[in-house]
Amino acid sequence: HDPDDRRDILRHLQECLAESSGRRWRRVHGGLVLLEELIKNGAPALITEISEGMHFDPVQRLTFIERFEYKEDRRVQGIVRQKATALRADLIDRLQGGSGEGASA
């Protein structure tokens, strides 16, 4: 759980979640899966670092992804939006001191 490695991982994650092209939805979805894994099984210090603003704001990013558009396949659009919504609720709960157990997708 090296802080430098965590910083590199979060930098990559920020790039994935900032992807604006719907055609790169797999990258966005992969970023959501990675964020979910880090929140649930990563170093506990990550939540503290996020709450202290040491990394990008994943709650804000997830809010944008809740409106993700991919007109070529509405099913994909729904999957990405649903995952972002559930993950955002879980992350907010954890940032407020909860366990985050009930909000996963």
Disulfide bonds with the S-S distance in Angstrom:
none
